[in-house]
Amino acid sequence: MKFLTIICLLLCGLLASAQDNWVAPESAKEVVNVYSENDIATQKGAKMYQKLCWTCHGKTGQGDGPAGSGLKPKPRNFSLAEVQDQSDGELFWKLSNGKGMMLPYKHSLNEDQRWQLINFIRTFKK
């Protein structure tokens, strides 16, 4: 019985650390944002963020939204280098496919809308 408990604890630990390490496929790095540096797209992304994202990621993208406080792992702080150093394609892939409590938006937002959100996420860069 002790052996089974130890195995369960190890598996839970591995699953928890696997959720923290969220890596997009290499091919995502090469995907180009067709709306890069487009102010209108960024403004549209801001409106979508206020409707869809702020409750978990916070109004200023710090990962401190009211709905995100109980989530594990915590929502990402978009101003951190670990987010901002990723390519637009990597962020697009993550937004599209989701993971855990982060829903996949490829079913509810079209590509243009997802790129617009990526543009707005870039505004949180310090």
Long-range contacts (C-beta under 8 A, 24 or more apart in sequence): 16-72, 16-73, 19-72, 19-73, 19-99, 19-100, 20-73, 22-94, 22-99, 24-86, 24-89, 24-90, 24-91, 24-93, 24-94, 25-93, 28-87, 28-89, 28-90, 28-92, 28-93, 29-87, 29-89, 29-90, 30-87, 30-89, 31-87, 31-88, 31-89, 31-92, 31-93, 32-88, 32-89, 33-88, 33-89, 33-92, 33-115, 33-118, 33-119, 34-115, 35-112, 35-115, 35-116, 35-118, 35-119, 36-88, 36-119, 37-119, 38-119, 41-112, 41-115, 41-116, 41-119, 42-116, 42-119, 42-120, 42-122, 42-123, 44-113, 44-116, 45-113, 45-115, 45-116, 45-117, 45-118, 45-119, 45-120, 45-121, 46-120, 46-123, 48-109, 48-113, 48-116, 48-117, 48-120, 49-117, 49-120, 49-121, 52-105, 52-117, 53-117, 56-101, 60-124, 61-121, 61-124, 71-101, 73-100, 75-102, 78-121, 78-124, 79-124, 79-125, 79-126, 83-121, 83-124, 84-122, 84-124, 84-125, 84-126, 88-115, 88-118, 88-122, 91-118, 91-121, 92-118
